Amino acid sequence: MANRFRTFGEFWPFYLREHARPATRAIHVAGTWTAALTLLLGVASGAWWLTLLAPLIGYGCAWISHLFVERNRPATFSYPLWSLGGDLRLAWLAATGRLGPELRRHGL
C-alpha cells in the first residue's frame, strides 16, 4: 500500500477526522497519558514489566475506542509512526488546552 501522506502535516487532518467523536479523543488521551506514566514509572522503579505494559495500555485504549466509539479502523495499522505521533500530539494539545482551537481550525 502506497503511503498517501508525504508529511506529518498532511497526515494530521486525516488523524483528527479519524478521531472526530469526543469520546474517542477522550479515551485516546487517557490511554496515552496512562501509558506514558506507566512507562516512566517502570523505568524509574526498574519494574521492566511496567515498560512492557505501557504500550498495551495505550494501544488497547485507542483500539477499543475505534472499535466501539468511532467504528473505524485505527490509523496505527496503516501509519504506525505517524499515528503514534498523532496520539502524542493529541494528548499534549488536550493537556495544554489547545485541542479545541486545533479541532475548529480543521473544521471539527
Legacy VTK file of the C-alpha trace (Angstrom):
# vtk DataFile Version 3.0
C-alpha trace
ASCII
DATASET POLYDATA
POINTS 108 float
0.000 0.000 0.000
1.463 3.311 -1.042
1.669 5.998 1.608
-0.664 8.775 0.515
0.804 11.250 3.006
4.257 12.686 2.449
4.474 14.627 5.707
3.019 14.544 9.197
1.390 17.889 8.402
-0.594 16.192 5.636
-1.433 13.261 7.918
-2.619 15.357 10.899
-6.015 16.483 9.460
-6.719 12.853 8.470
-5.817 11.766 12.012
-8.200 14.319 13.505
-11.061 13.227 11.220
-10.459 9.605 12.267
-10.903 10.806 15.873
-13.952 13.006 15.278
-16.026 11.864 18.264
-15.190 13.466 21.617
-15.352 10.106 23.410
-12.759 8.650 21.042
-10.418 11.543 21.737
-11.011 11.318 25.493
-10.216 7.599 25.581
-7.106 8.175 23.444
-5.871 10.977 25.664
-6.486 8.966 28.844
-4.762 5.928 27.356
-1.786 7.932 26.112
-1.175 9.676 29.434
-1.705 6.456 31.402
0.737 4.633 29.126
3.303 7.442 29.443
3.062 7.439 33.236
3.259 3.648 33.341
6.370 3.744 31.157
8.026 6.396 33.333
7.143 4.505 36.497
8.558 1.312 35.041
11.828 2.963 34.050
12.162 4.867 37.338
11.404 1.870 39.532
13.187 -0.749 37.467
9.943 -2.709 37.138
10.511 -3.588 33.499
7.193 -5.375 33.233
5.563 -1.934 33.505
7.507 -0.748 30.465
6.054 -3.687 28.555
2.576 -2.943 29.875
2.653 0.703 28.748
2.099 0.129 25.003
-0.653 -2.378 25.760
-2.472 0.289 27.771
-2.022 2.999 25.153
-2.899 0.939 22.115
-5.568 -1.031 23.954
-7.470 2.132 24.837
-7.051 3.501 21.317
-8.175 0.354 19.550
-11.151 -0.128 21.851
-12.285 3.439 21.182
-12.037 2.908 17.428
-13.956 -0.356 17.630
-16.774 0.716 19.934
-16.981 4.513 19.651
-15.619 5.752 16.346
-16.344 2.487 14.496
-13.412 2.800 12.135
-10.040 1.175 11.567
-7.198 2.574 13.704
-4.641 4.552 11.690
-1.962 2.570 13.546
-2.343 -0.276 11.084
-1.559 1.867 8.037
0.572 4.643 9.540
2.142 3.314 12.765
4.712 6.043 13.438
2.557 8.960 12.355
-0.330 7.531 14.347
1.842 7.411 17.473
2.893 10.989 16.785
-0.758 11.916 16.388
-1.647 10.285 19.701
1.134 12.176 21.465
0.188 15.488 19.827
-3.490 14.950 20.650
-2.661 14.252 24.305
-0.373 17.301 24.524
-2.902 19.635 22.902
-5.598 18.354 25.277
-3.344 18.829 28.317
-2.383 22.366 27.302
-5.939 23.471 26.469
-5.202 23.929 22.770
-7.160 20.990 21.365
-10.423 22.888 20.878
-8.894 25.591 18.664
-6.994 22.938 16.683
-10.199 20.984 16.056
-12.027 24.127 14.966
-9.158 25.042 12.664
-9.696 21.710 10.908
-13.477 22.001 10.802
-14.287 19.567 13.612
LINES 1 109
108 0 1 2 3 4 5 6 7 8 9 10 11 12 13 14 15 16 17 18 19 20 21 22 23 24 25 26 27 28 29 30 31 32 33 34 35 36 37 38 39 40 41 42 43 44 45 46 47 48 49 50 51 52 53 54 55 56 57 58 59 60 61 62 63 64 65 66 67 68 69 70 71 72 73 74 75 76 77 78 79 80 81 82 83 84 85 86 87 88 89 90 91 92 93 94 95 96 97 98 99 100 101 102 103 104 105 106 107
